[in-house]
Every structure is written in structure tokens, then in C-alpha cells.
Amino acid sequence: MRKSETYATGSEEKDHISTEPATGESNLRWYLRNLCTKQGWLGDYDFGFLCLPNLPGFGKQAPAKFIGIKDRLPLAVAIIMGFQHCLAMLAGVVTPPLILSGPGPQHMNLNTEYRSYLISASLITCGLLSMIQMTRWRIPGTRYYMGTGLITVVGTSFTIMPVAESSFAYMYQSDFCPSVKNGAGEITQYLACPQAYGALLGTTMACSVLMILISFVPAKVLHKLFPPLVTGITVTLIGAHLVGSGLKNWGGGSGPCIGHPTSGNFMRCPNVDAPNALPWGHIKYMGLGFLVFISIILFDIFGSHFMRSAEVVLGLIVGLVVSWTTGYVNTQVINDAPVVTFLWVKTFPLSIYTPAIIPMLVIYMLIAVESIGTITACCDVSGVEVSGPVFETRIQGGVLADGLNSLLAGAFTNPPMSTFAQNNGIVALTRCANLTTGYACCFFLVFMGIFSKLASVFLAIPESVLGGMTTFLFANVLVSGIRILSYLKWTRRDRFIAAASMTLGMGTTIKDDWFSYALTSFKGTNTTVNGLIISAEMIVNSGFTIAALIAIILNLVMPKEPEDLENDENDGHPV
């Protein structure tokens, strides 16, 4: 390998290596020509940097050479790093369908056959749509682009989960979803509701048009409409909501068992038929979740670069092994799962749930702004421009691809997509920005999705083990919001807008039924009026939605003081 030019990002310069042979030779020709050679498979890459653990007292390892997006990458390195990217995003990809399809008043209560399919569909969809996001090409006859040309893989957005959970809860309350009620009209059992998922998919597909339109809006305009103050508050509240959901699973499950009923099928979690079922909050469930949590911490402290990038999945594997040996894993789920599956094996009746439209539009605006920040960070760690016309086309193409992917995801029976930020950390850790690793990651995702026995393993894992993992994942969302807010100068205007937004935003996140009874006297037989009331309740009771709306309005109407204008001039970042 020969050393070529260096790329500078900020104050850091990255040594850049290339195995490029003859000028003008395509990647495919080079790989075919070197398929049976050591250079083609191994090259001169320092595998010790990637695999050796970080042990105290042994000093720090020298960083590997930087591999740019257009450099030749040995096949073995591409496969290993692609698998590394896959492991890094695996937990995030399977978590939304795993939780939303599960038991409880805010979920769909689907059977294992449907749940296994949704996990497989999520893996396949993320693999296919990541290729659209990474492949950059100019739209014929226009100055616009599709895709980023970087390792910007996509997965199901966590931000959709609060809207989905609120929607499902209202669907059960309004009898859109079937349930069993007692003589007093109280729901005693939540039945499977695949039509709720169809309504969610239809609503997300309709609202995805907004994100496609946003992609043609200059990033500077988006920054004025959605500054870090707005996005930081919104992301923080989404994270706070999700952490609460994770803790419910950590205790044993989020279904009816959480209320400690004294009789019936849910006296134990997740139900009395589960292996070694225990009451919600039992010390054994707490211990299994804590084992996953502490394993993640230990992998981050002592693990190699490879292990640190896959620490969440590795922690889950530790919890799976221990729970399997102690008899908490439902192996029957794995035995019953089909060997292979694909998209549309299960289908859902599409519809539009009108009360969720406004919260969903807020979500798409947030995803668009989040994508700008993620793509900017990916440009930085990939050694390409972070300003100028090429950078702006990467931003535009990435947001457009996210919007199109969210539309296609609904057609693929999956919720909206967003660019995964954690994979930027893999690029920074491995110092490899080569697109071949991204395509290898897509292959592994599709492979895992097609072979549904692999997907069914996640269904066999006890809820408490999953809770230890998902709570950590959701806490990362919360920390991301705090990190965005930390860059503010916190002028008087910023503090006022934040306090006004958090008044209802944090309040309804903690007490999510605060507004549920305010408009009950107006309900009647008019379905239109009832739909508007449900919409108002969803907006107010969804903490991040009401906080985002308050923050956006106040940010636009409140006059700026001299210190605010000075901060705007000094702020050169799009997010």
C-alpha cells in the first residue's frame, strides 16, 4: 500500500492509505483481479488495532491508517468491518418492532408468528434502504441528488415510538382495536390488533411527503426554523419517555402483569405460561437486566475497538446465555419459526389514523433535522468536505433519501427510517470510511432477516434481559438531546423558551394522562368531533409534541436580544 494525500477535518489530519492500482480501474475489476491474492483479501491492514482488547497497563495502541471512501479495501477487512457495522446497529434495528408488537395497552399484542415476521422485515428493510441512502447519484435533468455517497446506514427511528404507543392506546380505548371488557366497561384483556399497525404505516407513508419536500429546503432555513434549542428539547423528552418504557421491560414486561393482578393469565410476567415466570419487579428479573447493563459497561471499558462498537449486542448475548442456562428462554418460539421469510409474508390493512397526523409531522421534521446533523458528522469522520457545494448536495441527497426510504419502509411493512448516528462512531474508531464496508453491512442485515430463525432468537429472550439493553439504548437518545442543548449559550431568551416548553413537555411526559379528561364532556356521537378531541389529547399528552410546538412558536415570535444575534453570527453549524 502506498501513502497518498492527507485529509484534514478541523484541526485533525488523517493519514490516508490507498491500495488503488492503475488509474481509472474500477473497484469491481480490481477485486476480480485480486480475488485470489493475499493483497486482495488481507492487504496490509493492522488487525491488531481492531481486535486487541484495551487492558490497563499495556498502553495505547497506535491508530490504524485512515481508509478513504474511494480507496481499495481488502475483502476480508471489508467483510469484518461490515459485520461490525451490522452488530453496532442490530439492537437499534430490532428494538422498535420488538416492543411495539409486544403485549400491553400501548402495543399491538401480536402473536409470535407476526412478531417474528416484523423483526425479519425490519432487518431486510434496513439492509435494502441503507443501500439507497449510501448510493449517491444525480437526479437526471436536475441539480438535485439522491443519497450521500457515505456510510450512512438507516434503521427504524426510535422517535416514532412515542407516537405509535399513544396511537395504539387510543385505538384500544375507542374500540378501533379489539379487547375484552368487564361489566363496568373496563378493559381486562388486550387482543391482537394488526389493523393498528396498518393505520400506523398508512399515516407514516402519507406524512413522509413532508420530509421529501424538506429535502429541497436549504439547511440554513431549516436551522432557523429548528435551531438546537428546539431539537434538543424534543430529543430530550423523547429519550425520557423511552427510558420509562425500557424500565418496564427491565422489571419483567410492559403488559398487564405490571399491575400485579391477583388472578388470571397475567399474575406472572410476561404471562403465567412463560418459562420460570415471576411477578413484575422480582429481584431475579432485575438481576438479569442488570447483568446486561453491567456487561455493556465492562465491554466499553476493557473491550477492543471491535467489541466496543458491538457492546450492546455483546451485552445482550451475555444476558441470553445466562438466562438460557437458568431456564428463562422460551425456546419453543425458535422451534416454531420458519427457516426463511421475506417481505409481505404478512400484510396489514393500510389506513390513515388522523389523530396521529400532527405528531407524525413533528416527528418527520425532527428526523430531517437529525439527519442533517448525522450526515454532517459522517462527512467529518469520513474525511470529506464539511462545507461548500458538494457538502450541501450530500445533505440534500441524504434528507431526500431518508424521506423516500420512509415512504418505501411503509410499503415494506416497516415504520419510518432515519440515519443511524452510532455508525459514525464505527467509522471514527476503525478509521475506515470505505463504502464497501457499508454494502457488506447491508448484506448481513438482509441475510439475518431472510433466515427468520435468527430473528426469532430476539423473541425468545426474556423481557428483563431486553429491558437492560433497551433502557441503555434509550438513555443514549436522552443524552443526545442533552448534548444538543449543551452547545447553547443559554441566554435569557433560551432559558425562557426552554422553561415554557418543558412546563407542559416534561409535565405530560411524567403524567401522560394529564389532559385525558379535559374534553370528555364534549364527546358525543359525532365522529368528526371525537376525532378532533382525540387529536388534541394526543398532542397535549405527548410531551415531546407539545414541547416542540411551543418551542417553535416562541422561537419565531420572541424578539432576539443583542447577545442572541451575536450567538447566531458565531454559529456556523447546521444543527
C-alpha positions, 0 to 999 in steps of 0.5 A: 500500500502506498501513502497518498494525500492527507485529509484534514477535518478541523484541526485533525489530519488523517493519514490516508492509505490507498491500495488503488492500482492503475488509474481509472480501474474500477473497484469491481475489476480490481477485486476480480483481479485480486480475488485470489491474492493475499493483497486482495483479501488481507492487504496490509491492514493492522488487525491488531488495532481492531481486535486487541482488547484495551487492558490497563497497563499495556498502553495505547495502541497506535491508530490504524491508517485512515481508509478513504471512501474511494480507496481499495479495501481488502475483502476480508477487512471489508467483510469484518468491518461490515459485520461490525457495522451490522452488530453496532446497529442490530439492537437499534434495528430490532428494538422498535418492532420488538416492543411495539408488537409486544403485549400491553395497552400501548402495543399491538399484542401480536402473536409470535408468528407476526412478531417474528415476521416484523423483526425479519422485515425490519432487518431486510428493510434496513439492509435494502434502504441503507443501500439507497441512502449510501448510493449517491447519484444525480437526479437526471435533468436536475441539480438535485441528488439522491443519497450521500455517497457515505456510510450512512446506514438507516434503521427504524427511528426510535422517535416514532415510538412515542407516537405509535404507543399513544396511537395504539392506546387510543385505538384500544380505548375507542374500540378501533382495536379489539379487547375484552371488557368487564361489566363496568366497561373496563378493559381486562384483556388486550387482543391482537390488533394488526389493523393498528399497525396498518393505520400506523404505516398508512399515516407514516407513508402519507406524512413522509411527503413532508420530509421529501419536500424538506429535502429541497429546503436549504439547511440554513432555513431549516436551522432557523426554523429548528435551531438546537434549542428546539431539537434538543428539547424534543430529543430530550423528552423523547429519550425520557419517555423511552427510558420509562418504557425500557424500565418496564421491560427491565422489571419483567414486561410492559403488559398487564402483569405490571399491575400485579393482578391477583388472578388470571393469565397475567399474575406472572410476567410476561404471562403465567405460561412463560418459562420460570415466570415471576411477578413484575419487579422480582429481584431475579428479573432485575438481576438479569437486566442488570447483568446486561447493563453491567456487561455493556459497561465492562465491554466499553471499558476493557473491550477492543475497538471491535467489541466496543462498537458491538457492546450492546449486542455483546451485552445482550448475548451475555444476558441470553446465555445466562438466562438460557442456562437458568431456564428463562428462554422460551425456546419453543418460539425458535422451534416454531419459526420458519427457516426463511421469510421475506417481505409481505409474508404478512400484510396489514390493512393500510389506513390513515389514523388522523389523530396521529397526523400532527405528531407524525409531522413533528416527528418527520421534521425532527428526523430531517433535522437529525439527519442533517446533523448525522450526515454532517458528522459522517462527512467529518469522520469520513474525511470529506468536505464539511462545507461548500457545494458538494457538502450541501448536495450530500445533505440534500441527497441524504434528507431526500433519501431518508424521506423516500426510504420512509415512504418505501419502509411503509410499503415494506411493512416497516415504520419510518427510517432515519440515519443511524448516528452510532455508525459514525462512531464505527467509522471514527474508531476503525478509521475506515470510511470505505463504502464497501464496508457499508454494502457488506453491512447491508448484506448481513442485515438482509441475510439475518432477516431472510433466515427468520430463525435468527430473528426469532432468537430476539423473541425468545429472550426474556423481557428483563434481559431486553429491558437492560439493553433497551433502557441503555439504548434509550438513555443514549437518545436522552443524552443526545438531546442533552448534548444538543442543548449543551452547545447553547449559550443559554441566554435569557431568551433560551432559558425562557423558551426552554422553561415554557416548553418543558412546563407542559413537555416534561409535565405530560411526559411524567403524567401522560394522562394529564389532559385525558379528561379535559374534553370528555364532556364534549364527546358525543356521537359525532365522529368528526368531533371525537376525532378532533378531541382525540387529536388534541389529547394526543398532542397535549399528552405527548410531551415531546409534541407539545414541547416542540410546538411551543418551542417553535412558536416562541422561537419565531415570535420572541424578539432576539436580544443583542447577545442572541444575534451575536450567538447566531453570527458565531454559529456556523453549524447546521444543527 
